[in-house]
């Protein structure tokens, strides 16, 4: 029923919000497509210019919990000594080189698609 309501273009946004679980159908206009393309292009340029990212300690701990790998120091005596010298463990992430080019290419296609959409 929710899918049929979302696909039915004759219903208004207030009808969707009032009858269903608070999901509002967002209409993808050409402005939103163009903005999405520009954001992807800018993120792609950033990924091309940056060699690596250093995660902060909470993000490193969260990544070690999710991936079940030990990025933080263990509980032996040498590790506890190192934790006194450098107490905040961090993780360095090296994104692949092709990721920036892929984001730029997809962003360009989405932006050009936005220009091709008729104004409404």
N, C-alpha and C positions, 0 to 999 in steps of 0.2 A: 504494500500500500504506500509506503514511504517513497519507494522508487517510482511508482506511477505518479505520485504527487510531484516529485521533483522533475519528472520528464514532461509533465503537463504544463505547457507554457501559459495557459489561461489563468492559472492560480496566481495569487499575489503572494508577496513575502509574508504579510501578516497572517494569511491563512496557514502557511507552513509553520510559522512560529507558534500559533495558537493551538493547532491540533496535534503537533508532533513534539518530539523531545528536544525542542530548542534548536534544531538544525535549520539554518537559513540558507536557501539556495543563492549562491553568489553568481551573478551573471558575468561571464568572462567577456568583457568588451575589448575592443582593440587597444584601448589605453592600458589595460592590465596586461595584455600580451606583450605590448611594447615595453612596459616597465620590467616585466619578468625577463625579457631578452636583454635589456640593458644591465640588469643586476647580474645575469649569468655572464655577460661579457666582462663586466668589472671584476667579478670573482675569478674568472679565468685569467685575466691579466694579473691579478694578485697572486694566483697560484703559479703563474709563470715566473714572476719576479722573486718569489720567496723560495729559498732553498729548503728550510725546515722550520717547524713550529715547536716551541717549547711549551709543554703543558704546565699549568700551575699544579701545586701539590694536591689539592682536592680532586682535580681532573685525573691526575696520575693514579691516585688511590682508587677512584671509581673505575678507571680503565683496568687496573690490576684485578679488581673484584669481578668485573664483567668477563675478562678474558682468561681468568684463572691462572695468570702468570704473575710472578713475583717481581714487580718493578721496584717496590720499596725494599729496604734492607731487612734481612732476617734477624733473628733474635740471638745470634752468637756474639761472643765478646768483641771480635774485631769489627763487626757491623755496628755494634752499639757504640764503639769508639768513633767510628766514622760518622755516625749520626750526631755525635756531639760536635764534630767539626763542621759538618754540612747537614743540618737537621732536616731540610726540606727536600725529599726526593722528587725529582722531576723526570719527565719522559720527553724525548725529542722525537717528533714525527716527521718523516721525510715523505711528502706526497710524491707520487710518480710524475714524471715530466709531461706525460701525455694528458694528464688530467686537466691542466690549464688550457691546452689546445682544444680538447673536447668541449670544455665549457664555453670557450669562445665560439666554436663552430655551432653548437646548439643555440647559444644566445643570438648569434647572427641569423640563424634560420627562423627562430621565433620572432625576432624583431622584423624581419622582412615579411613574415606571414602576417604580422600585425598591420603592416602598411598595405598589404593586399586585401585585408578584410574591408568590406564596404562600411562606410559610416552609417550609424543607425541612431 
